Amino acid sequence: MIRVDAVWMAVEPLDMRAGTEAALARVVTVFGAAKPHNAYLFANRRANRMKVLVHDGIGVWLAARRLNSGRFAWPKDVNGSLTLTRPQLDALVLGLPWQRLGEAGIITVL
């Protein structure tokens, strides 16, 4: 598996037709650089599709995920980007409310 030390979420939507080069250009624009062993998350405007770009230290990987029903819990009232923990990422890709996961993985009410 690919090692991921940090997960970054871009709040602004990404056109899901974007390929690896366009997604990498967006990472550089939003985050300043694509750092090794970091994952960068993007969603479309409806937040039912997500792309993840991972820099593994040698090259980049681009993966896509689509929910058949429902939406990803994507923030709309935050500017720029957010960082996520691994448990939050795991919840996000399943379509669960990742914002409610605390540091210890305990679900709390916001």
Sequence and secondary structure as in RCSB ss.txt:
>XXXX:A:sequence
MIRVDAVWMAVEPLDMRAGTEAALARVVTVFGAAKPHNAYLFANRRANRMKVLVHDGIGVWLAARRLNSGRFAWP
KDVNGSLTLTRPQLDALVLGLPWQRLGEAGIITVL
>XXXX:A:secstr
    SEEEEE S   TT  HHHHHHHHHHHHSS  TTEEEEEE TTSSEEEEEEE SSSEEEEEEE SSS     
SS  SEEEE HHHHHHHHTT  GGGB TTS B   
